[in-house]
Amino acid sequence: MEVAESLIQQLKNASRIVFFTGAGISAESGISTFRGKDGLWQKLKPEELANFDAFLNNPKIVQEWYQHRRDIIHSTNPNPGHFAIAEFEKIFDEVTVVTQNVDNLHKRAGSSNILELHGNIERNYCIECGNEFIGAEFDYKTVNGKCKCGGLIRPDVVWFGEMLPYEIFSEAEKKAAESDICFVVGTSAVVYPAANIPLRALHNGSVLVEVNIESTDISSLVHHSLLGRSGEILPIILEMLGS
C-alpha cells in the first residue's frame, strides 16, 4: 500500500482534521460487528435485541446481550489505528473523532475530542429517573437490572427506531464542514443519517480520505482511497508527516 505524496502535502497544509470511524477499526481489535456471530446470539436478529419495545418486553435478555458485548470489549484493547488517531492531536491544531462505535476504544487510546453518534456501551441509565451507571465495572446483575427507584437500566446507546443525539450530530456536521481533511476509517458510510458526515465535509471543500480493507460505496467520491488496515496505514502517514 502506497500513500500518495500529494496527501502528505495536503496534510502538512491542514490544521483541522476529522476522523469518521466505524466498525472496521474496532474489528482490528478483535471486536466483531453487531451482526457478527456470537454463539447463541446468532439466533436473534439485532432488531430483536436493540429496540426499546424489545427491552420493555424482555429486559433480562437485552441486558444480558449488552453485558456480553461489554465483556468482549473489556477483554480487548485499542489497536495501532486508535493510537495513531490519538497521535494526530500532537501534530494538528484540531482533531475531532466522529465515531459510530460504542466501544469507548478511542478514549482508551487517548483521543480527547470524541463525538459518539451512537452512544457508549459503558454508560447506562435508568429509564425512569435518569440515574447514570457509568464505567467498565458496571454489571447489570449486581443491581438486578434495576435502579434504586425501581426503573429499568438500559445502555446509553442508540437503538433501532431512535434518533441520533441531536446536539452531538449537529456538532459532528459542523466539525466535518470546517475540516481541511476528513478521514473515513473502517466504515462503508452508507447508513444515514451518520453517512451525511463525510458528505458534509466533501461538499464544503474538505479533502476526503478513505481507509478501509476494501472498496466501498464512498470510494468513488473520495480524493484518496487507501486500502488496508487502519493500524498499518495511519502509522505510515504519521511517519511520513514526521519526515
FENPEUR-V653674 format. One record per pair of residues at least 4 apart in sequence whose C-alpha atoms are under 8 Angstrom apart, sorted by the first residue. I is the first residue (numbers start at 0). GAP is how many residues later the second one is. D is the distance in Angstrom with one decimal. If there is no record, write none. Layout:
BEGIN
I_GAP_D, I_GAP_D
END
This chain:
BEGIN
0_225_7.2, 0_226_7.0, 0_227_7.2, 0_232_7.9, 1_224_7.9, 2_4_7.2, 2_5_7.9, 2_223_7.2, 2_234_7.2, 3_4_6.9, 4_4_6.3, 5_4_6.2, 6_4_6.1, 6_217_7.5, 7_4_6.2, 7_229_7.3, 7_232_7.1, 7_233_6.5, 8_4_6.4, 9_4_6.3, 10_4_7.9, 10_170_7.2, 10_230_7.9, 11_229_7.2, 13_78_7.5, 13_166_5.6, 13_167_7.0, 14_77_5.2, 14_78_5.2, 14_79_6.3, 14_165_6.7, 15_76_6.6, 15_77_6.2, 15_78_4.8, 15_79_6.0, 15_162_7.4, 15_163_5.0, 15_164_5.4, 15_165_6.8, 16_75_7.3, 16_77_6.2, 16_78_4.8, 16_79_6.3, 16_162_5.5, 16_163_6.1, 16_164_5.1, 16_165_5.9, 16_166_7.8, 17_77_5.8, 17_78_4.8, 17_79_5.8, 17_80_7.1, 17_157_7.1, 17_158_6.3, 17_161_6.2, 17_163_6.4, 17_164_4.7, 17_165_6.2, 18_66_7.7, 18_76_7.7, 18_77_6.3, 18_78_4.8, 18_79_6.0, 18_80_7.7, 18_163_5.9, 18_164_4.7, 18_165_6.1, 18_166_6.9, 19_77_6.1, 19_78_4.8, 19_79_5.6, 19_80_7.9, 19_162_7.2, 19_163_6.0, 19_164_4.9, 19_165_6.0, 19_177_7.5, 19_178_7.3, 20_4_6.9, 20_76_7.4, 20_77_6.4, 20_78_4.7, 20_79_6.2, 20_80_7.3, 20_163_6.1, 20_164_4.7, 20_165_5.8, 20_166_6.2, 21_4_7.4, 21_77_6.1, 21_78_5.2, 21_79_5.8, 21_163_6.4, 21_164_5.0, 21_165_4.5, 22_4_6.1, 22_10_6.0, 22_77_7.4, 22_78_6.2, 22_163_6.0, 22_164_6.3, 23_4_6.7, 23_161_7.3, 23_162_3.8, 23_163_6.0, 23_188_7.4, 24_4_7.3, 24_56_6.9, 24_57_7.5, 24_160_6.8, 24_161_5.1, 24_204_7.9, 24_205_6.6, 25_4_6.8, 25_5_5.6, 25_6_7.6, 25_52_7.9, 25_75_7.7, 25_77_7.9, 25_79_7.8, 26_4_4.8, 26_5_5.6, 26_6_6.9, 27_51_6.6, 27_201_7.6, 27_203_7.5, 28_47_6.3, 28_48_6.3, 28_49_6.2, 28_50_5.5, 29_46_6.9, 30_41_7.0, 30_42_6.7, 30_45_7.5, 31_4_5.3, 31_5_7.7, 33_12_7.2, 34_10_7.9, 34_11_6.7, 35_6_7.8, 36_4_7.2, 36_5_5.6, 37_4_5.9, 40_24_7.8, 43_4_6.3, 43_5_7.3, 44_4_6.9, 45_4_5.9, 46_4_6.3, 46_113_6.6, 47_6_6.2, 48_5_6.2, 48_6_7.2, 48_12_7.9, 48_13_5.6, 48_16_7.5, 49_4_7.1, 49_5_7.5, 49_12_7.4, 49_109_5.1, 49_110_6.1, 50_4_6.4, 50_108_5.0, 50_109_5.2, 50_110_6.9, 51_4_6.3, 51_107_7.0, 52_4_6.1, 53_4_5.9, 53_5_7.3, 53_8_7.5, 54_4_4.5, 54_5_7.9, 54_7_5.8, 54_8_8.0, 57_4_6.7, 58_4_5.9, 58_86_8.0, 58_93_7.8, 59_4_6.0, 59_85_7.4, 60_4_6.1, 61_4_6.4, 62_4_6.1, 62_77_6.9, 62_82_7.3, 62_91_7.2, 63_4_6.1, 64_4_6.3, 65_4_6.1, 65_55_7.6, 65_89_7.5, 66_4_6.1, 66_72_6.8, 66_73_7.3, 67_4_6.4, 68_4_6.3, 69_4_6.0, 69_33_8.0, 69_51_6.9, 69_52_7.4, 69_66_7.8, 70_4_6.3, 71_4_6.7, 72_4_7.7, 72_30_6.4, 73_62_7.2, 76_28_7.1, 77_4_5.7, 77_5_6.9, 77_27_5.3, 77_28_7.1, 77_30_6.8, 77_31_5.7, 78_4_6.4, 78_152_6.5, 79_4_5.9, 79_150_7.6, 79_151_4.4, 79_152_7.3, 79_155_7.4, 80_4_6.3, 80_148_7.9, 80_149_4.9, 80_150_3.8, 80_151_7.1, 80_152_8.0, 80_153_6.2, 80_154_7.3, 81_4_6.5, 81_23_7.2, 81_24_5.8, 81_27_5.8, 81_149_7.5, 82_4_6.3, 82_23_7.9, 82_26_5.2, 82_27_7.0, 83_4_6.5, 83_147_7.5, 83_150_6.0, 83_151_5.7, 83_154_7.4, 84_4_7.5, 84_26_7.1, 84_149_7.4, 85_4_8.0, 85_20_7.7, 85_23_6.5, 85_24_5.4, 85_25_4.5, 85_26_7.7, 86_4_7.4, 87_4_6.3, 87_7_7.0, 87_150_7.5, 88_4_7.2, 88_5_6.8, 88_6_5.7, 88_22_7.6, 94_18_6.9, 95_17_5.3, 95_18_6.1, 95_19_7.5, 95_79_7.3, 96_14_7.6, 96_16_6.2, 96_17_4.7, 96_18_6.1, 97_16_6.0, 97_17_4.8, 97_18_6.2, 97_19_7.0, 97_74_6.3, 98_15_7.4, 98_16_6.3, 98_17_5.2, 98_18_6.1, 98_19_7.8, 99_16_6.3, 99_17_5.4, 99_18_5.6, 99_94_7.6, 100_15_7.1, 100_16_7.8, 100_17_6.6, 100_18_7.7, 100_19_7.7, 101_14_7.1, 101_16_6.3, 101_17_5.6, 101_18_4.2, 101_19_5.3, 101_55_7.1, 102_17_6.2, 102_18_6.0, 102_19_7.5, 103_4_6.5, 103_16_6.4, 103_17_7.5, 103_18_7.3, 104_4_6.1, 105_4_6.5, 105_5_5.6, 105_8_7.6, 106_4_5.2, 106_5_6.6, 106_7_7.5, 114_53_6.2, 114_54_7.9, 114_56_7.9, 114_57_6.7, 115_4_7.0, 115_52_7.2, 116_47_6.2, 116_48_6.8, 116_51_6.6, 116_52_6.3, 116_77_7.4, 117_39_5.5, 117_40_5.0, 117_46_6.5, 117_47_7.8, 118_4_8.0, 118_37_5.7, 118_38_4.3, 118_39_6.1, 119_35_7.7, 119_36_5.9, 119_37_5.7, 120_34_5.9, 120_35_6.2, 120_36_6.3, 121_12_5.9, 121_13_5.3, 121_14_5.8, 121_16_7.6, 121_33_7.5, 121_34_7.8, 122_9_7.2, 122_10_6.1, 122_11_4.6, 122_12_6.5, 122_32_6.1, 122_33_5.3, 123_8_5.7, 123_9_4.9, 123_10_6.0, 123_29_6.5, 123_30_5.5, 123_31_4.2, 123_32_4.9, 124_5_5.6, 124_6_5.4, 124_7_4.3, 124_8_5.7, 124_28_5.3, 124_29_5.7, 124_30_6.5, 124_31_6.5, 125_4_4.7, 125_5_5.3, 125_6_6.6, 125_20_7.5, 125_21_6.1, 125_25_5.7, 125_26_5.6, 125_27_4.4, 125_28_6.4, 126_24_6.1, 126_25_5.9, 126_26_6.2, 126_27_6.9, 127_21_7.7, 127_23_5.1, 127_24_7.2, 128_20_7.2, 128_22_7.2, 130_16_7.5, 132_5_6.8, 133_4_6.7, 138_4_7.7, 139_4_5.9, 139_5_4.7, 139_6_7.7, 139_13_7.7, 140_4_5.9, 142_4_7.0, 144_7_6.1, 144_8_5.7, 145_4_5.6, 145_5_5.5, 145_6_4.6, 145_7_5.4, 146_4_5.3, 146_5_6.3, 146_6_6.3, 157_4_6.0, 157_5_7.1, 157_6_6.6, 163_4_8.0, 163_5_6.7, 164_4_6.1, 165_4_6.0, 166_4_6.1, 167_4_6.1, 168_4_6.2, 168_25_7.9, 169_4_6.2, 170_4_6.1, 171_4_6.1, 171_25_6.9, 172_4_6.1, 172_23_7.7, 172_24_5.6, 172_27_6.5, 172_28_7.9, 173_4_6.2, 174_4_6.0, 175_6_7.0, 175_21_6.1, 175_22_6.8, 175_24_6.1, 175_25_4.6, 175_30_8.0, 176_23_5.5, 176_24_4.6, 176_25_7.8, 176_26_7.7, 176_27_5.4, 176_28_8.0, 176_29_7.4, 177_23_7.3, 177_26_7.5, 177_28_7.8, 178_22_6.6, 178_27_5.8, 179_25_7.5, 179_26_4.7, 179_27_6.2, 180_25_5.2, 180_26_4.7, 180_27_6.1, 180_28_7.4, 181_16_6.8, 181_19_6.6, 181_24_6.4, 181_25_6.1, 181_26_5.0, 181_27_6.1, 182_25_6.1, 182_26_4.7, 182_27_5.8, 182_28_7.1, 183_5_7.8, 183_14_7.1, 183_24_7.3, 183_25_6.0, 183_26_4.7, 183_27_6.1, 184_25_6.1, 184_26_4.8, 184_27_6.0, 184_45_7.0, 185_25_6.4, 185_26_5.0, 185_27_7.5, 185_44_7.5, 186_25_7.1, 187_28_5.3, 187_29_6.4, 187_30_6.7, 188_5_7.4, 188_6_4.8, 188_9_7.8, 188_28_7.6, 188_29_6.7, 189_5_5.5, 189_27_7.1, 189_28_7.8, 190_4_5.5, 191_4_6.5, 194_4_7.1, 195_4_5.9, 196_4_6.4, 197_4_6.1, 197_10_7.3, 198_4_6.0, 199_4_6.3, 200_4_6.6, 200_5_5.2, 200_6_7.8, 200_7_7.4, 201_4_5.1, 201_5_6.7, 201_6_6.3, 206_15_7.6, 206_16_6.2, 207_13_7.9, 207_14_4.9, 207_15_5.3, 207_16_6.6, 208_13_5.8, 208_14_6.0, 208_15_4.8, 208_16_5.9, 208_17_7.4, 209_9_6.9, 209_12_6.5, 209_14_6.2, 209_15_4.7, 209_16_5.8, 209_17_7.9, 210_14_6.3, 210_15_4.9, 210_16_5.9, 210_17_6.8, 210_18_7.3, 210_19_6.2, 210_22_7.6, 211_13_8.0, 211_14_6.6, 211_15_5.2, 211_16_5.6, 211_17_6.3, 211_18_6.9, 212_14_5.0, 212_15_4.2, 212_16_5.7, 213_13_5.8, 213_14_7.1, 214_4_5.8, 214_10_7.9, 214_12_7.2, 217_4_6.6, 218_6_6.3, 225_7_7.6, 227_4_7.2, 227_5_6.7, 228_4_6.2, 229_4_5.6, 230_4_6.7, 231_4_6.6, 232_4_6.4, 233_4_6.3, 234_4_6.2, 235_4_6.2, 236_4_6.1, 237_4_6.2, 238_4_6.4
END
